[in-house]
Amino acid sequence: MGFHLSPGRIRAVAVKETLQIKRDPRSLALAFLLPVVLMVLFGSALSLDLDRVPTAVLDYDNTPQSRELTEDFGASRYFTIAARVDREEDLNRLIDESLALITLTIPRGFGEKVLTGKSAAVQLIADGSDSLSAQLAMGYSTAIVEGHAPGSQGSNQAPSVQARIRVWYNPELESGVFTVSGLIALIMIIIGAVLTSLTLAREWERGTMEQLLTTPVTTLEILIGKFIPYFGIGLIDLVLGIALAVFVFGVPLRGSLLLLVLLSALFLAGALGQGLLISAFARNQLLANQLAILTSFLPAFLLSGFFSPISNMPFPIQAITFLIPARYAMTICRGIMLKGVGIFVLWPQVLALILYAGTIGLLTLRAFRRKLA
């Protein structure tokens, strides 16, 4: 059997395939758009550098020397003073709500010790639930504290300032605890948006949608019927993910298991609706899958704080993250598992997920009815 190649036949096949691509302009546009989006997202969102770490300060001393130390933190590119509080309880709340990654507590008598050349100490508390950022922040903050040497009166020796460090929620700073706790939200978005994006597209592609429409089943019944099996699969995967995180990877579950499941199920419902919405627009599985990855999985991976802290991202990208539902799901999973916080701390994230699920549900129903019309 020979391997004779016919340029004419090759040209005919190439022309046929080119025409096929031109008939699907959405896939063609996505093919050119995807590399640009990936380059922008990966280049902007993924950063292992420490930058603008939100810092809270509790200054019991309130002297020029203590204020100067605080200004040293604010002047550093690595930290930004997110809050100045008067009570220790406020510091704890800021860490629980992930509004501060590190806190600085300056005790009374700090300024007097600095002026007289005596050894002074301040307390640094780091949120170990973000292990990588906490480790870097501890190193930089310790350098700022121990390098702080304002001039002392009547003493030729620079005062010695020491940092006493405590790490909350992950004292050993194990990276697996931080990563695995966030994987639960990623699993939900994969099960929800990526898998369900194929369900309606499969019906259109195989021509079975027309047959389904000849039955007495209504539009809402079709969507609910498509929703229920994947919701059941997602709940099973959710429970399996939590069990593996706790019993295999050693991630602590300090909060309510029931609350974790309920709030994760709320996020799952929104992700399922997003997948159905994508499937209503895309009539072939390839385009539906590409759109699902581009609009759900990649934003969840890059812009939710799963891999890189949101505070490290450029400000325009940080603004975009407020539109990423996985951001709120990540905060919920890590808050309940690692910090043991409850609904009174997580209510802003819960409201965001309720808005997400409700909006997606209405858009899906409207898009599907318009497609059928």
C-alpha positions as CSV (number, residue, x, y, z in Angstrom):
1,M,0.0,0.0,0.0
2,G,1.5,3.3,-1.1
3,F,1.5,6.6,0.5
4,H,0.8,8.8,-2.5
5,L,-0.3,12.2,-1.4
6,S,-2.7,14.2,-3.7
7,P,-2.3,17.9,-3.3
8,G,-5.7,18.4,-4.8
9,R,-7.4,16.2,-2.3
10,I,-5.5,17.8,0.6
11,R,-6.5,21.2,-0.7
12,A,-10.2,20.1,-0.9
13,V,-10.2,18.8,2.7
14,A,-8.5,22.0,3.9
15,V,-11.0,24.2,2.1
16,K,-13.9,22.1,3.6
17,E,-12.5,22.4,7.1
18,T,-11.9,26.1,6.7
19,L,-15.5,26.6,5.6
20,Q,-16.6,24.5,8.6
21,I,-14.7,26.8,10.9
22,K,-16.1,29.9,9.3
23,R,-19.6,28.5,9.9
24,D,-18.9,28.5,13.6
25,P,-17.7,32.1,14.3
26,R,-18.1,31.8,18.0
27,S,-15.6,29.0,18.2
28,L,-13.3,30.9,15.9
29,A,-13.5,34.1,18.1
30,L,-12.9,32.0,21.2
31,A,-9.8,30.5,19.6
32,F,-8.3,33.9,19.2
33,L,-9.7,35.3,22.4
34,L,-8.6,32.5,24.7
35,P,-4.8,33.0,24.4
36,V,-5.2,36.7,25.1
37,V,-7.4,36.2,28.2
38,L,-5.1,33.5,29.5
39,M,-2.0,35.7,29.1
40,V,-3.6,38.6,30.9
41,L,-5.0,36.5,33.7
42,F,-1.9,34.5,34.4
43,G,0.4,37.5,34.0
44,S,-1.6,39.7,36.3
45,A,-3.2,37.4,38.8
46,L,-0.5,34.8,39.5
47,S,2.2,36.4,41.7
48,L,4.3,34.8,44.4
49,D,5.6,38.2,45.4
50,L,4.3,39.8,48.6
51,D,2.7,43.2,48.0
52,R,0.3,45.4,50.0
53,V,-0.5,42.9,52.7
54,P,-3.5,44.2,54.8
55,T,-2.2,45.0,58.3
56,A,-4.1,46.0,61.4
57,V,-2.5,48.0,64.2
58,L,-3.3,48.1,67.9
59,D,-1.2,50.8,69.5
60,Y,-1.5,50.8,73.3
61,D,1.4,53.2,73.7
62,N,0.4,56.0,71.3
63,T,3.8,57.8,71.5
64,P,5.9,59.3,68.7
65,Q,8.1,56.2,68.8
66,S,5.1,53.8,68.4
67,R,3.6,55.9,65.6
68,E,7.0,55.9,63.9
69,L,7.0,52.1,63.9
70,T,3.5,52.0,62.4
71,E,4.6,54.5,59.7
72,D,7.5,52.1,58.9
73,F,4.9,49.5,58.0
74,G,2.8,51.9,56.0
75,A,5.8,53.2,54.1
76,S,6.8,49.7,53.1
77,R,5.6,48.4,49.7
78,Y,4.9,45.1,51.3
79,F,2.3,46.3,53.8
80,T,-0.7,48.6,53.8
81,I,-2.4,49.7,57.0
82,A,-5.9,48.4,56.6
83,A,-7.1,49.4,60.1
84,R,-6.1,51.0,63.4
85,V,-8.1,49.6,66.3
86,D,-8.4,50.2,70.0
87,R,-9.3,46.7,71.3
88,E,-7.8,43.3,70.9
89,E,-11.2,41.9,70.0
90,D,-11.2,44.1,66.9
91,L,-7.9,42.6,65.8
92,N,-9.3,39.1,66.2
93,R,-12.4,40.0,64.2
94,L,-10.3,41.5,61.3
95,I,-8.3,38.3,61.1
96,D,-11.5,36.1,61.2
97,E,-13.1,38.1,58.4
98,S,-9.8,37.9,56.3
99,L,-9.6,41.7,56.4
100,A,-6.1,41.6,57.8
101,L,-3.4,39.0,57.2
102,I,-1.1,40.3,59.9
103,T,-1.6,42.4,63.0
104,L,0.8,44.6,65.0
105,T,0.3,45.2,68.7
106,I,2.5,47.8,70.4
107,P,2.4,47.6,74.2
108,R,2.4,50.4,76.7
109,G,5.8,51.6,77.6
110,F,7.3,50.9,74.2
111,G,8.3,54.5,73.5
112,E,9.9,54.9,76.9
113,K,12.0,51.8,76.4
114,V,13.1,52.9,73.0
115,L,14.1,56.4,74.3
116,T,16.1,54.9,77.2
117,G,17.8,52.3,75.0
118,K,16.1,49.3,76.7
119,S,15.0,46.2,74.8
120,A,11.4,46.6,73.6
121,A,9.0,44.0,72.1
122,V,6.0,44.1,69.9
123,Q,3.6,41.3,69.0
124,L,2.9,40.2,65.5
125,I,0.0,37.8,64.7
126,A,-0.2,36.2,61.3
127,D,-3.2,34.5,59.7
128,G,-1.7,31.0,59.0
129,S,-4.7,30.0,56.9
130,D,-2.9,31.6,54.0
131,S,0.4,29.9,54.7
132,L,2.6,31.2,51.9
133,S,1.6,34.8,52.3
134,A,1.8,34.5,56.1
135,Q,5.3,33.1,55.9
136,L,6.6,35.9,53.7
137,A,4.7,38.6,55.7
138,M,6.3,37.3,58.9
139,G,9.8,37.6,57.4
140,Y,9.3,41.1,56.1
141,S,7.5,42.4,59.2
142,T,10.2,41.0,61.5
143,A,12.8,42.8,59.4
144,I,10.9,46.1,59.7
145,V,10.5,45.7,63.5
146,E,14.0,44.6,64.3
147,G,15.4,47.3,61.9
148,H,13.4,50.0,63.6
149,A,15.9,52.2,65.4
150,P,14.7,55.8,66.0
151,G,17.2,58.0,67.7
152,S,17.3,57.7,71.5
153,Q,17.9,60.6,73.8
154,G,21.0,60.4,76.0
155,S,22.1,57.1,74.5
156,N,24.6,56.4,71.8
157,Q,23.3,52.8,71.3
158,A,20.3,52.1,69.1
159,P,17.5,50.5,71.0
160,S,16.7,46.9,70.4
161,V,13.2,46.1,69.2
162,Q,12.1,42.5,69.0
163,A,9.1,40.9,67.3
164,R,7.2,38.2,69.1
165,I,5.3,36.2,66.5
166,R,2.2,34.1,66.8
167,V,0.6,32.2,63.9
168,W,-3.2,31.5,64.1
169,Y,-5.2,28.7,62.4
170,N,-2.1,26.9,60.9
171,P,0.8,27.2,63.3
172,E,3.0,24.9,61.3
173,L,2.3,26.9,58.1
174,E,1.6,23.8,56.1
175,S,0.8,24.7,52.5
176,G,-1.4,21.7,52.0
177,V,-3.9,22.9,54.6
178,F,-4.3,26.2,52.7
179,T,-4.5,24.5,49.2
180,V,-6.7,21.5,50.0
181,S,-9.3,23.6,51.9
182,G,-9.7,25.8,48.7
183,L,-9.9,22.8,46.4
184,I,-13.5,22.1,47.6
185,A,-14.7,25.3,45.9
186,L,-12.8,24.4,42.7
187,I,-14.5,20.9,42.7
188,M,-17.9,22.6,43.0
189,I,-17.2,24.9,40.0
190,I,-15.9,21.9,37.9
191,I,-18.9,19.7,38.7
192,G,-21.3,22.7,38.4
193,A,-20.3,24.8,35.4
194,V,-18.0,22.6,33.3
195,L,-20.0,19.3,33.4
196,T,-23.5,20.8,33.1
197,S,-22.5,23.1,30.3
198,L,-22.5,20.0,28.1
199,T,-26.0,18.8,28.9
200,L,-28.2,21.0,26.8
201,A,-25.5,21.3,24.1
202,R,-25.6,17.5,23.8
203,E,-29.3,17.6,23.3
204,W,-29.0,20.1,20.5
205,E,-26.1,18.3,18.9
206,R,-27.8,15.0,18.8
207,G,-31.1,16.4,17.7
208,T,-33.0,15.1,20.7
209,M,-33.9,18.5,21.9
210,E,-36.6,18.8,19.2
211,Q,-38.0,15.5,20.3
212,L,-38.1,16.6,23.9
213,L,-39.9,19.8,22.9
214,T,-42.7,17.8,21.3
215,T,-43.6,16.4,24.8
216,P,-45.8,18.2,27.3
217,V,-42.7,19.0,29.4
218,T,-42.3,22.8,30.1
219,T,-39.1,24.8,29.9
220,L,-38.8,25.1,33.6
221,E,-39.4,21.3,34.0
222,I,-36.6,20.6,31.5
223,L,-34.1,22.8,33.4
224,I,-35.1,21.4,36.8
225,G,-34.8,17.9,35.5
226,K,-31.4,18.6,34.1
227,F,-30.4,20.3,37.4
228,I,-31.3,17.6,39.9
229,P,-29.0,14.7,38.8
230,Y,-25.9,17.0,38.7
231,F,-26.8,18.6,42.0
232,G,-26.9,15.1,43.5
233,I,-23.5,14.3,42.0
234,G,-22.1,17.6,43.3
235,L,-23.3,16.9,46.8
236,I,-21.7,13.5,46.8
237,D,-18.5,15.0,45.5
238,L,-18.7,17.7,48.1
239,V,-19.0,15.2,51.0
240,L,-16.2,13.1,49.5
241,G,-14.0,16.2,49.1
242,I,-14.5,17.2,52.7
243,A,-13.8,13.7,54.0
244,L,-10.6,13.4,52.0
245,A,-9.5,16.9,53.2
246,V,-10.0,16.0,56.8
247,F,-9.0,12.3,57.0
248,V,-6.4,12.0,54.3
249,F,-4.8,15.5,54.1
250,G,-5.2,16.4,57.8
251,V,-7.1,19.7,57.2
252,P,-8.9,20.7,60.4
253,L,-12.6,21.2,60.5
254,R,-13.0,23.7,63.2
255,G,-16.5,25.0,62.3
256,S,-19.9,23.5,61.6
257,L,-19.9,20.6,59.0
258,L,-23.6,21.3,58.4
259,L,-23.0,25.0,57.7
260,L,-20.1,24.1,55.3
261,V,-22.3,21.7,53.4
262,L,-25.3,24.0,53.2
263,L,-23.3,27.1,52.0
264,S,-21.2,24.9,49.5
265,A,-24.5,23.6,48.2
266,L,-25.6,27.2,47.6
267,F,-22.5,27.8,45.6
268,L,-23.0,24.5,43.7
269,A,-26.5,25.5,42.7
270,G,-25.2,28.8,41.2
271,A,-22.5,26.9,39.4
272,L,-25.0,24.5,38.0
273,G,-27.1,27.3,36.8
274,Q,-24.1,28.9,35.1
275,G,-23.3,25.7,33.3
276,L,-26.9,25.5,32.0
277,L,-26.8,29.1,30.9
278,I,-23.7,28.4,28.9
279,S,-25.3,25.3,27.4
280,A,-28.3,27.4,26.4
281,F,-26.1,29.6,24.2
282,A,-23.8,27.0,22.8
283,R,-25.3,24.3,20.6
284,N,-22.2,22.1,20.4
285,Q,-20.3,20.5,23.2
286,L,-16.9,21.8,22.2
287,L,-17.9,25.4,22.3
288,A,-19.8,24.9,25.6
289,N,-16.8,23.2,27.2
290,Q,-14.5,26.0,26.1
291,L,-16.9,28.7,27.3
292,A,-17.3,27.0,30.7
293,I,-13.6,26.7,31.2
294,L,-13.0,30.4,30.2
295,T,-15.9,31.8,32.3
296,S,-15.9,29.5,35.4
297,F,-12.9,27.3,36.0
298,L,-10.1,29.7,35.0
299,P,-11.5,32.7,36.9
300,A,-12.1,30.5,39.9
301,F,-8.5,29.2,39.8
302,L,-6.8,32.5,39.2
303,L,-9.1,35.2,40.7
304,S,-10.6,33.6,43.8
305,G,-7.5,33.7,46.0
306,F,-7.0,30.0,45.6
307,F,-3.4,30.2,44.5
308,S,-2.3,33.8,44.8
309,P,-3.6,36.3,47.4
310,I,-6.0,38.9,46.0
311,S,-4.2,41.7,47.8
312,N,-1.1,40.9,45.6
313,M,-3.1,41.5,42.4
314,P,-3.3,44.9,40.5
315,F,-6.2,47.0,41.6
316,P,-8.2,46.6,38.4
317,I,-7.9,42.8,38.8
318,Q,-8.9,43.1,42.4
319,A,-12.1,44.9,41.4
320,I,-12.9,42.1,38.9
321,T,-12.6,39.5,41.7
322,F,-15.7,40.8,43.3
323,L,-17.6,39.4,40.3
324,I,-16.1,35.9,40.8
325,P,-18.4,33.7,42.9
326,A,-15.6,31.3,43.8
327,R,-14.0,34.2,45.7
328,Y,-16.8,34.0,48.2
329,A,-16.9,30.2,48.3
330,M,-13.1,30.1,49.0
331,T,-13.6,32.5,52.0
332,I,-16.5,30.3,53.3
333,C,-14.6,27.0,53.0
334,R,-11.4,28.3,54.6
335,G,-13.3,30.3,57.2
336,I,-15.4,27.4,58.4
337,M,-12.7,24.7,58.1
338,L,-9.6,26.6,59.3
339,K,-10.9,29.4,61.5
340,G,-14.2,27.9,62.8
341,V,-16.2,31.1,62.0
342,G,-19.9,31.0,61.6
343,I,-22.7,32.8,59.7
344,F,-22.3,36.0,61.7
345,V,-18.8,36.5,60.1
346,L,-19.6,35.0,56.7
347,W,-23.0,36.7,56.0
348,P,-21.5,39.0,53.3
349,Q,-20.3,36.0,51.3
350,V,-23.6,34.2,51.8
351,L,-25.5,37.2,50.5
352,A,-23.2,37.3,47.5
353,L,-23.8,33.6,46.7
354,I,-27.6,34.0,47.1
355,L,-27.5,36.9,44.6
356,Y,-25.3,34.9,42.3
357,A,-27.5,31.8,42.3
358,G,-30.7,33.8,42.0
359,T,-29.4,35.9,39.1
360,I,-28.0,33.0,37.2
361,G,-31.3,31.0,37.6
362,L,-33.4,33.9,36.1
363,L,-30.9,34.4,33.3
364,T,-30.8,30.7,32.4
365,L,-34.6,30.5,32.3
366,R,-34.9,33.6,30.1
367,A,-32.1,32.5,27.8
368,F,-33.5,29.0,27.3
369,R,-37.0,30.3,26.6
370,R,-35.6,32.8,24.0
371,K,-33.5,30.0,22.4
372,L,-36.6,27.8,22.0
373,A,-38.6,30.7,20.6
